[in-house]
């Protein structure tokens, strides 16, 4: 069970990517066969890319494949480098938690105001609802990876390992 929870982001990304591929293929097939197009394809694919980016970021953070500039930390003595990495991890988690908080505010505002999407005219918060969860997942995975790196548990060949 924990193995599946640990790979949650990968499952979400796979499902989103599969849905996006099927939608894009269906749109091309319908356009080719009938000269018509699904009107909301662009809107749905854009929302899919947004969610794919956020959940993919969580998967990258889990594996230590997030963007990290360690040039200066690597030049420092071991203890100072450890402190810089710890501070960097803590600030990253704080920034991601703030992003989740502000995304939650966005979703709440969209829900209360009743704003709808331009193509399908469905509530806009449907598209935004996954963002706070995605940013919280990135923060969680970043915290896990930072703690693992600081303890020296990171596998060889991985960033900070």
N, C-alpha and C positions, 0 to 999 in steps of 0.2 A: 504493500500500500504506500509506504513512504517513498519507494522508488518512483511510483507514478506521480506523487505529489512533487517530487524533486524535479521531474521533467514536465511539469504543468505548462511552462511557457512553450516548450517544443510542441506539445500537443495542440495548444491554442494556435500557434503559428502555422502548423500543418493544416489545421482545419480552415483557417482564414485563407491560406494560400490555395488550397484545394477549391474553396468556394469562389475565389477570385478567378482562378483559371477556368473553372466551369462557366462562370458568368461571361468572361471574355470570349471563350470559345463559342458559347451559344449566341452571343451578340454578333460575332463575325459570321457564323453559319446562317443566322436569320437574315442578316444584311446581304449576304451573297445570294441567298435563295429568293428573297422577296424584295430587295432594294429598300427595305425598311430597317430601322434600328431600334433597339430598346432605349427608350428615352432616359432612363435613370442609370444606365450603365456607368457613366462617368462618376456620378455621385456615389454610387455604391463602391466602385473600385477605389476612389479617393479615400473613403472611410476605411476600406480594407487596408490600404497602404499605411494609413495613420496608425491603426491598431497593430498591424504587422511590425511597424517600426518600434513601437513601444514594447510589445511583448518580445520582439527579437532583441531589443536592448537588454531586457531582463535575462534572456538566455545568454547573451554575450557577457554580461556581468557575472553570471553564475560560473562561467568558464574562464574568467579573467581575460576576456578578449575585448573588453571595453577600451576606449581611448584612454591611455595613460602616458603621461610624459614623466619619465623617471630619470632623465638625464642627470639633473642636479642631485637628486636623491642618491643616485648611484655613485656620485663623486664624493659624497660625504662619508665620514666614518660610520661604522655599522650602527652604533647607538643613535646618532643624529639622523641617519637614513631611516631607521625604524620610526623615530618620532615624526619625521616628515611624512612618511607613508601613513602613519596612524592619523595624523592631522588631515591629510588629503582624503582618506577614506571617510573620516567623520564629516568633513565639509561636503563631500559628495552625497553622503546619506542625507544630510540636512537639506541640501539643495533639492534632492529628489523628493523628500518629504514635503517641502514647500511647493514643488510642482504638483504633487498629488493634492495638496490642500487647495491650491488655486484651481486645479481642474475640477475638484469637487464643487467649488464655488461656481464654476462655469456651468456644470451639469445642473446644479440647483437653480441657477438663474434661468437656464433654458427651460427647465421643467415648470418653474413658476410663471414665466412669461408666456409660455405656450408657443414659442417660435417654432416654425416648421421648416423643413428642408425645401430647397428650391425645386428639385425635380419630382420627388414622390409626395411632397406635402405631408410628410409624417413628422412627428415631434423630433426636433434636432437633437434632443438629449439621448435618443436611441444610439446615435453615432458616437456621442461623447462619453457614454456611461462607462466604457472600458478604460478610459484614460486614467482616472484616479487609481484604479486597481493596478494598471500597468506600471505607473510610476512607483506605487508602493512595492510592487514586486521587484522593480529594479533596485530600489533602496534596500530591500531585504537581501537580495542577491549580492549587492555591493557590500553590505555589512558582513555577510557570510564570507565572501571572498577576502575582504580586508582582514577579518579575524583569522582566517586560515593562513593568509600570507604572513601576518605578524607572528603567528605561532610557528611558522616554518612548515606548515602542512601542505603547501602548494606542490603539486607534482612537478618534476623537472621538465624543462622545456616549455613551461607556461610563463606568461608574464609574471614577474616578481617571484618566480619559483627558483 
